[in-house]
Amino acid sequence: MTTEESTSYSGAMIMLTATNYTLWRPRMEDLLSCKDLFDPIEAKGKNPDPTKELE
């Protein structure tokens, strides 16, 4: 592990940098999925802004 990798490593997740997105993305998806946080936020039929129409 290089110095850059060891300093950017935080727990089970590596820090996103300008050069490691292809490595970071699947790890972040797995981490969020394991914590049951990967699903998108849904309004569940409620319109948070009554001035706009629901699509």
ChimeraX attribute file (.defattr): number of C-alpha atoms within 10 A of each C-alpha:
attribute: neighborCount
match mode: 1-to-1
recipient: residues
	/A:1	6
	/A:2	7
	/A:3	7
	/A:4	8
	/A:5	11
	/A:6	11
	/A:7	11
	/A:8	14
	/A:9	12
	/A:10	10
	/A:11	7
	/A:12	9
	/A:13	13
	/A:14	18
	/A:15	16
	/A:16	15
	/A:17	9
	/A:18	5
	/A:19	8
	/A:20	11
	/A:21	13
	/A:22	9
	/A:23	11
	/A:24	15
	/A:25	13
	/A:26	11
	/A:27	15
	/A:28	18
	/A:29	13
	/A:30	14
	/A:31	15
	/A:32	13
	/A:33	12
	/A:34	10
	/A:35	9
	/A:36	9
	/A:37	12
	/A:38	13
	/A:39	8
	/A:40	6
	/A:41	7
	/A:42	7
	/A:43	8
	/A:44	6
	/A:45	7
	/A:46	9
	/A:47	12
	/A:48	9
	/A:49	8
	/A:50	8
	/A:51	7
	/A:52	8
	/A:53	7
	/A:54	10
	/A:55	4
